[in-house]
Amino acid sequence: MSATAPHVLIVGAGTGGLCLAHGLRRAGIDVSVYERHATRADGLLGYRLGIGPTGSKALRECLPPELFDVFVATCARGPSYFNVVTERLRRTASFTLRPETDDVNTERSVARMVLRQVLLTGLEDAVHFGRTFTRYEQRDDGTVTAHFADGGTATGDLLVAADGTHSAVRRQYLPHAVVREAGTINIATRVPLTAHTRALLPERVARGISLVFGAGGVMGVLHVMEFKWDRRGDIKPGVSDADAALLRGWPGLPHTNTHDNINFIVWSTARRFPPDVMQLRGEELVRLARELTRDWHPRLRELLARSDPGSALPIKVSTTEPVAPWKSSTVTLLGDAIHTMTPGRGVGANTALRDAALLCRQIRAAAAGEKTLVQAVADYEAAMLPYGFARVADSLARSGTSGSDPLYRPVIGRLALLGARAYFGVQSRVPRLHRRFVDDFYTYRGEDD
């Protein structure tokens, strides 16, 4: 590494920002991360991520090899099936997914809190908590200074916005960028996994990811998350010696606060929710989820009743409108800070990881003297903007993610629901279409564009 290697400031200790920090540190590039939340356990909304080949490749590229092994060991048991069921638990479709025989080319079930702790491992000295970014200054000498609410500053050669949908960096740098509500709201809950709650689910639902296409414009997702440790943090019997050794030696395990559970998310058009839904928590939010699902199968309603009230979160789904290319400089953006997309199958997280790996490559090239730092940023943005906003469009096109989807209309919604169920049913039952659907399940995140 040359003596002119840049110092990189990252605002936001989320998935993409921490992945980038690891990649830069592996390359010998000085990096500092500034996070507004006070501790490593704060600030996570939602619970499960599906990390597919795109995200796994980025993590393997950026993380130290031993930490990537920890990432794999900390993933929950992978899904065996992707199911589509009705609100009465009648199976519309079921697709057999790939076995977990490859560390990269598979679907990884990841708990957000666990992934946060994995990515913080080895960066303890680089991540500064309780630092709320307020503004930046680009100076004549080519440096950029970040200002924080506590009155402190930090100066580096490049400022990377990894501070999410409500990015303060983006508000200053691209004030014309538009983030709008997608028109849907999620209620996310976690149900403790016990012998009783497991028995409430059909076998394929218990062993897979299940999309609930409910009548009346109410949707849901179910996924059982089983980890290699129990509620006390002890390694479970049957875990391989190699994984057990990795987990026992990993300092992040005591911070995970995550145990076996059933992720249960209910969502619908925002019109179905009370105006104060984003202020609701606990039992009130669980009660609202049960009201929305009053015609669902009693077993599904019992799962909601048994959910941990402290885990219930309302999530207002947002999306960004495409932004025209801008003149590159010593400020850039990655992940939700530039291309917020609707949730589902971890597309946003995988795209943020892809951004991180690409930007890391470009910064490394600049540090090696192959190009200027601003040219490296320009080359990154020229590739990132097209694929990032393509993923935004893809996510909005998925059934039920936009509040304007026909599924939510009073009359046509019934026909749209029948059409969606018929589509999945045909895809599931025709072998050629079944295989193509499964292949698309792993390639949807846009690795090749």
N, C-alpha and C positions, 0 to 999 in steps of 0.2 A: 504494500500500500504506500502511496506517495505521501510526502510530507504535507501535501495540500488537500488531504482528505477532508471533506466538509464536516461540520458539526450540524446535525439534524435535530430540529425541535419537532416533536409530535404532540399535538393537542388531542387528548382523548386516549384512554387506556382500554379501548374496546378490542374486539377480535382482530380487525385489520391493523390497527395501530401497533398492537403488541407483536403481531406477526412480523410487521415491517421492522420493528425495533430489534427483534431477534436476528433477522437477516442482515441488518446493518452491523450489528455487533459481531456476528460471525465473520464479516468481511473486514473487521478492524476499524469500522467507521464509528465515530463518537456520536452517541444518540442520547437524548433526554426526552422523557415522556411526562406530560403534565395532565393530571386527572382531577376534575372538580370534586368528585366524591371523596369522602374523608378516609375511607378504608377500602381494602380489597374486596370486601363483601357487599358493598353498596352499589345500587344503581342498576340492577339487572331486571329487565322486564321479560316475561315469558320464560320458558323452561327448556324446551327441547330444540336442538338444531339437527338437521340432517346434513352431515358433511359428506359430500360426494367426491368423485375423483378429482374435480377441479380444486376443491378446497384441500383435499389430502395431499395433492401434488405440491400445492403452495406451501403447506406446512412442512412437508418433507424437505423442500428446497430451503426454507428459511430457518427452521429450528435445528439446534444441535442434534445429531443422530440419537443420542441417549434420551433427549427430551421428546423427540418424535415417538420413540418407543413407549415413553410414559403416556403420551397422548393416546396411542392405540390401546394401551392397557386400561386406561380410564374410561374408554367409551362403554356405553351400556351394550347389553346384548343386542346384536343387530336384528332388524326385522326380517322375518322369513317370508312375509306376504304383504302385499298392498291390497287392501280390501275396500270395497264400496258397499255400504249397507244402508238400509232405510232406517228411519227413526224407530221402527218396530223391531230392529235387529235382524231383518231379513236380508240375506246376502244377495246383492246385485251382481257383484263381480269379485274375483280374487285372482291375483297374479303372484306367481311364485318368483321371489327375488333371488339374486345371486347369493351363494354361500360366502361366508367371510373367510375366503382363502387367500386374499390379497390385501396387503396393508393399504393400498391406494385405490384400486379399481372396484370399490364397493360402496355401499351406503352405511355410513357410520352414524349411530345414534349418540348424540353428544348432549350432555347437560350444560347449559350456559355457564352455571357457576363453576362446574368442574373445569371446563375449558378455560375460564378466566384464571383459575388457579394454576393450571398447566402453563399458560402463557406468561404468567407473572414469575414463574420459576426461573431463577437466573438473572432476572431484571430488577431485583429488589433495590439495587443501588441506582437504577436509572429511572425508576418511576416515582414521581413526586405527587402524593395525594393531597387533597385539599387545596388545589391550585386552580381557581376558576379563571379562565381566560376571558379578557375583556376586549383587547384590541391588539393590533400589531403596527409596527412602523418599518417600512423598507428604507434603508439608509443608502447614502450615496456611495459608500464603500462596498456595496453589494451584500451586506449583512441584513438580517431582519431581526427585530426585537419584539418579543411577545410581552405584553403587560397583563398582570393578574390582579384580581380584586383585592388581594392583601397588600397591594402596593409594590410587590416585587416584579422583577423583569428577568428575562432570559434572552440572550442574543446568540444567534447561530447563522449558518449560511443558507439554510432552507427550513421553512415552516410548513409542516404537513398537517392539514386538517383531517383528523380522524375522530371528530367529536359528534358524529351522528346526525340524525335528521334535523335537529334544531341547531345546527352548527353555527357558533358565533363567528368563526373564521369566515364561513361562506357569506354570512350576512354583510360583512365588511368587504370581502373580496369580490363577490358576485351578487351585489344587492338586487339585481334584476332576476335572479334565479327564483323560481316559484316552487314551493312545496304546498301541496293541497291535500285536503282530506279525500280519501278514496271513497268514502260513503259507507264504510262498514266498521263495526266495532266488535272486538273479541272479548270474551270473558275467559281468562285462562285460570285453570285450577290444577292442583295436584291432589291425587287421592292416594293415601298410604296403601302400599301393596301388601295385602295380607292374604291368607288362604281364602278368606271369605270374599274379598273384593276380586281376587283372581277368578274365583268360581262364578262370578256374575257375568263373565265374558265368554263367548264362544271360543273354542280353541284357536281358530285362525285369527280372531281379533286379538286374543291374548298374545299371540306370537307375531303380530304384524303392526303395520300402520293402517288405521281404518278411517276412511272419510265417510261421514254420515251425511247423506243427502236427505234432509228432512222435508216433510211437507210444510207448506206455509212459509217457506223462505227462511227457515232456521237450519243452520249447518253445524257440523261438529267434526272434531278430530280426536281420535283415541290412540294412545301409544303407551305400551307398558315399558318402563325403563328399569332394567335390572343390572346392577353393578357387581363388581367383584369383591365388594366389602359390605359388611352388615351395618346396622344402625349404630353400633359401638365403634365402627371404624376398623374392626377386625377383618382380616382377609377370609373369605368364605372357603369352605372345603371344596376341593375339586379345581381350584385355580392353579394353573401351571406354576411350577417352581420359579420360572423366569419372570412371569408377571407378578407373582407374590413378592419376589425380591425387589422388583422395580417399585411396587406400590409401598412396601415397607420403608424403602429408602427415599421416597418422594416427600419433601417437606410440605407440599401443598395439601395433602390429604386431610389434616386436621381443620383446614379452612373451607372444605367443600360444602358442608351443610346440606349435602344431597345424599339421599338414600333411595332404595327401591320405591317406585311410585308409578301411578298411572297418570300420564298427562291427559287432561280432558279439557278441550277448548270448545266453547260454543260461540257461534257468531251469526250475525244477520245484518241487514241494512240498518244504518244509524237511526232511521225513522222509528224502528221498533224499540228504541231505548229511551229512558227518561232523560230530560235535559241535564240532570246532575250525575249521570252515570260515571263520569270520570272522577268524581269525588267519593264514590261508594267503595267500601272495602268490607272484608270479612263476611259475616253472616248475611248482611244486606245484599252483597253481590252474589253470593251463592243462591240466595232466595230469588233474586232476579233471574239467574240462569235456570232455576227450576220452573219459574213462571213461563219463561220462553219455551221450555221443553215439556209442558204439562201433558202433551199427547204422546210423548215418547215412551218407549218400553219401560216398564217398572224397574228393570235392572239398571238401565242407564240413569234413571232418576235417583235410584238408590246410590249409585256411584257419586253423583253430584252431592247428595245429602251427606255422604261420608267423606267428602273432600275436606282438606285442611283449610278452615276459613282464613287463616293467616296467609295462605298461598294465593288467594283469589285476587286477580288483577284485571282491571279494565284496560284495553289497549285500543286506542283510536288509530285505525289504519291510515297511513299517509302514503303519498307517492309524489315524485318530482316530475315536472315537465322538462322536456329536453332543453338543454342550454347550448347555444351556438358556441363554437370554439372561441377562445379568447387569447390574447397575447400572453405567452407563458412568462413566468418570472420566478422569483425566489419563494413563492407561495404556491402550494398545490393542495389537492384534496383527494381523499379516497373513501370508498365505502359509502355509507348512507349520507355522509357529508356532501356528496355530489349527486349520487343516484339512489335515493331512497326508493325502495320497491315494496310492494305488498308482501306479507309473509306467506310462507308455504314452501315446504321442502328445502328450507334453508338457502334459498336462492340469494338473498341479500348477503348472508354470511360468506357463502362460497365466492361471490363476486368480490367482496371486500378482501378476502384472502388472495384472490387472483390479482387484484390491484396491488396488494402489498408486495407480492413476489415480483411483479412487473416493475414497480417503482424501485424496488431494491436492486434489481439488475441494472437499471438505468443509472442509479446513483453510484453503484460500484464502477460502472464504465466511466463516469465522470471522475471518480476518485483515482482511477488508473490513468487518467490523462487522455482518454480516448475521445472525449468531447467535453464541452463546458457543462457546468451544472445546469444552467438554464436550458441548454439544448437537450440534456437528459430529461428534464422535466417536460419539455415540449414533445419529445418522442414518446414519453409515457402517456401524456394527455391525448396525443393523436391516436393511440391505440385504445386507451381506456374509455374515452367518451362514446365511440360507436358501440362497443360491446356492452358497456354499462347501461346505456339507455335502451339497447335492444332487450336486455334483461328486464328493465322496467316495463316495457311494452308487453313482454311475455307474461310477466306476473299479473298485469291487469287483465289479460285475456283469459286467465284461468277462471273456471266456473266459480262464481260466488265471491270473487275478491273485490269487485267493484260494486258500489251501491246502486249503480244503474243497470246491473245485470238483470235480464228478463226474469230470472228466478225469483226476484223480489216483487214482481208486479202482481196485483191482485188476481187477474184472470189468466193472462198469458203465462204467469208463473207456473201454473199447473202443467201446461204443455211443455214449458222449458224443463221442468223437473222430469217429466216422462221421457223427454228427449235425451237428457243427460244420463238417466239410468239406462236407457236403451243403448246409448253409445258405449258405456262401460261394459254392459252385458255382452254386446257383440264382440268388443275387443278381447274380452276375457275368454270367450268360448271358441273363437276361430284361432287355431294354432298359429298361423302366420301373423295375425294381428296381435296375438298374445305376446309372441316373441318380440315384435317391433315395439310394443308398448313397454316391455321390460327394458329393452335397449334404450329407449327414449328416457326412461326413468333415470338412467345414469348419465345421459348425455345432454339433458335439458339445460344444464347450467352453462352451456355455451362455451365449452373448452376450445372448439375449433373455429369460432368466428373471430 
